[in-house]
Amino acid sequence: MVSFAPLQSLIAWFRSLDPRIQALVVAPAIGFSGILAAGIIVLVVLIALGIVGYQPSPLVLIGLSLVLVQGISFGGVASIYLIRTGRSPLSLFRVPTLRDIAVAVGGFFGSLAILIAASAAVQQAGAPTAENEVAQIGAENPEVLLLLIPAAFVFIGPGEEILFRGVVQDRLREAFSPWVAIPLASVIFGAVHYVALTGAAPGRIVTIGILSTLTLVFGATYEYTDNLVVPSFIHGAYDAVLFAGLYIVVVYGPEAGSTEQAATMAFADLLGAVPLV
């Protein structure tokens, strides 16, 4: 017979620790468990598709990824945690008030301003950046970007925000002030995107720094409004604008060899590096 006594002792010991230490362990574990669940589910589905001999197109592949990662994995992990702690996932989302709408609009423009400032600083310093795998697929298959624009509002924003703001940030907020919980949740959010980036480690780290800085806006607006609709909208609108901009550059950008190509390609690299997906 298997004895669970050691596990029970470990749990009892963990619960005896300082609440701040518990939060610093549990919050990142929840965030990374979402990525782990996503990797397992996507792998199982791809293996199953391979067994039946179906090779999904890039458009279908991205569509499946959105449903399996942001929808089922992130939303599922967050929902399981919330239900186990006696909360309904839907309770985090409320019909926005006029104040919520104003905060959401301001947060959206604020996130774009931070992106522009951070990108200028990175270019001035000559620091490397990484490329987002999803944006890279979209740049090679522009029809994917047209799917990602509405998906940013339906899957990406709500799916990622319920996990990283509704669960991770809330868990940190139980033990820390918002001035500590918001930056920590943003760093965790940025860190889990390491696997979604391509390129050398220095470029990934720089890009993660940009992403973490951007998501301070999401955390602050959630703390201020206590309504997950607000950061979900900001997140979705931010990504949608970047995907739309990348689509315009890829489809309608200047021809190779033109005087505008270098600037356009630099802009495309920026758009491809920092979608929050």
Solvent accessible surface area in square Angstrom, and as a share of the most:
residue,aa,sasa,rsa
1,M,241,1.08
2,V,115,0.66
3,S,79,0.51
4,F,123,0.51
5,A,56,0.43
6,P,95,0.59
7,L,92,0.46
8,Q,117,0.52
9,S,70,0.45
10,L,103,0.51
11,I,71,0.36
12,A,62,0.48
13,W,146,0.51
14,F,47,0.20
15,R,177,0.64
16,S,84,0.54
17,L,43,0.21
18,D,51,0.26
19,P,87,0.55
20,R,131,0.48
21,I,83,0.42
22,Q,26,0.12
23,A,0,0.00
24,L,82,0.41
25,V,79,0.45
26,V,35,0.20
27,A,0,0.00
28,P,37,0.23
29,A,55,0.43
30,I,15,0.08
31,G,0,0.00
32,F,95,0.39
33,S,42,0.27
34,G,0,0.00
35,I,41,0.21
36,L,116,0.58
37,A,26,0.20
38,A,6,0.05
39,G,44,0.42
40,I,96,0.49
41,I,51,0.26
42,V,36,0.21
43,L,105,0.52
44,V,90,0.52
45,V,38,0.22
46,L,68,0.34
47,I,94,0.48
48,A,48,0.38
49,L,37,0.18
50,G,51,0.49
51,I,139,0.71
52,V,113,0.65
53,G,65,0.62
54,Y,103,0.39
55,Q,159,0.71
56,P,17,0.11
57,S,51,0.33
58,P,51,0.32
59,L,68,0.34
60,V,59,0.34
61,L,61,0.31
62,I,6,0.03
63,G,22,0.21
64,L,52,0.26
65,S,34,0.22
66,L,7,0.03
67,V,63,0.36
68,L,17,0.09
69,V,25,0.14
70,Q,8,0.04
71,G,29,0.28
72,I,92,0.47
73,S,2,0.01
74,F,6,0.03
75,G,15,0.15
76,G,25,0.24
77,V,31,0.18
78,A,0,0.00
79,S,28,0.18
80,I,109,0.55
81,Y,44,0.17
82,L,0,0.00
83,I,111,0.56
84,R,201,0.73
85,T,68,0.40
86,G,72,0.69
87,R,74,0.27
88,S,57,0.37
89,P,25,0.15
90,L,144,0.71
91,S,65,0.42
92,L,18,0.09
93,F,57,0.24
94,R,108,0.40
95,V,135,0.78
96,P,49,0.31
97,T,77,0.45
98,L,154,0.77
99,R,121,0.44
100,D,3,0.02
101,I,83,0.42
102,A,66,0.51
103,V,29,0.17
104,A,8,0.07
105,V,68,0.39
106,G,43,0.42
107,G,7,0.06
108,F,27,0.11
109,F,127,0.53
110,G,27,0.26
111,S,0,0.00
112,L,35,0.17
113,A,59,0.46
114,I,49,0.25
115,L,9,0.04
116,I,120,0.61
117,A,64,0.50
118,A,22,0.17
119,S,8,0.05
120,A,58,0.45
121,A,62,0.48
122,V,22,0.13
123,Q,117,0.52
124,Q,160,0.71
125,A,81,0.62
126,G,62,0.60
127,A,36,0.28
128,P,74,0.46
129,T,63,0.37
130,A,6,0.05
131,E,60,0.27
132,N,0,0.00
133,E,74,0.33
134,V,26,0.15
135,A,0,0.00
136,Q,63,0.28
137,I,48,0.25
138,G,0,0.00
139,A,33,0.26
140,E,123,0.55
141,N,33,0.17
142,P,37,0.23
143,E,79,0.36
144,V,0,0.00
145,L,0,0.00
146,L,90,0.45
147,L,60,0.30
148,L,0,0.00
149,I,47,0.24
150,P,72,0.45
151,A,5,0.04
152,A,0,0.00
153,F,86,0.36
154,V,97,0.56
155,F,65,0.27
156,I,0,0.00
157,G,0,0.00
158,P,37,0.23
159,G,8,0.08
160,E,2,0.01
161,E,0,0.00
162,I,13,0.06
163,L,0,0.00
164,F,0,0.00
165,R,0,0.00
166,G,0,0.00
167,V,0,0.00
168,V,0,0.00
169,Q,3,0.01
170,D,29,0.15
171,R,34,0.12
172,L,1,0.00
173,R,91,0.33
174,E,117,0.53
175,A,25,0.19
176,F,38,0.16
177,S,50,0.32
178,P,29,0.18
179,W,217,0.76
180,V,61,0.35
181,A,0,0.00
182,I,20,0.10
183,P,52,0.33
184,L,55,0.28
185,A,0,0.00
186,S,1,0.01
187,V,88,0.50
188,I,17,0.09
189,F,0,0.00
190,G,0,0.00
191,A,35,0.27
192,V,4,0.02
193,H,8,0.04
194,Y,80,0.30
195,V,92,0.53
196,A,24,0.18
197,L,1,0.00
198,T,37,0.22
199,G,52,0.50
200,A,74,0.57
201,A,48,0.37
202,P,79,0.49
203,G,3,0.03
204,R,49,0.18
205,I,109,0.55
206,V,39,0.23
207,T,0,0.00
208,I,25,0.13
209,G,37,0.35
210,I,9,0.05
211,L,0,0.00
212,S,14,0.09
213,T,56,0.33
214,L,0,0.00
215,T,0,0.00
216,L,68,0.34
217,V,22,0.13
218,F,0,0.00
219,G,0,0.00
220,A,49,0.38
221,T,13,0.07
222,Y,8,0.03
223,E,62,0.28
224,Y,129,0.49
225,T,4,0.02
226,D,91,0.47
227,N,0,0.00
228,L,0,0.00
229,V,43,0.25
230,V,2,0.01
231,P,0,0.00
232,S,10,0.06
233,F,81,0.34
234,I,0,0.00
235,H,0,0.00
236,G,0,0.00
237,A,8,0.06
238,Y,0,0.00
239,D,0,0.00
240,A,8,0.06
241,V,66,0.38
242,L,4,0.02
243,F,0,0.00
244,A,33,0.26
245,G,16,0.16
246,L,4,0.02
247,Y,46,0.17
248,I,101,0.51
249,V,20,0.12
250,V,56,0.32
251,V,63,0.36
252,Y,156,0.59
253,G,25,0.24
254,P,47,0.29
255,E,140,0.63
256,A,87,0.67
257,G,71,0.69
258,S,45,0.29
259,T,140,0.81
260,E,110,0.50
261,Q,56,0.25
262,A,80,0.62
263,A,73,0.56
264,T,27,0.15
265,M,97,0.43
266,A,50,0.39
267,F,98,0.41
268,A,14,0.10
269,D,91,0.47
270,L,37,0.18
271,L,9,0.04
272,G,2,0.02
273,A,4,0.03
274,V,1,0.01
275,P,0,0.00
276,L,0,0.00
277,V,12,0.07
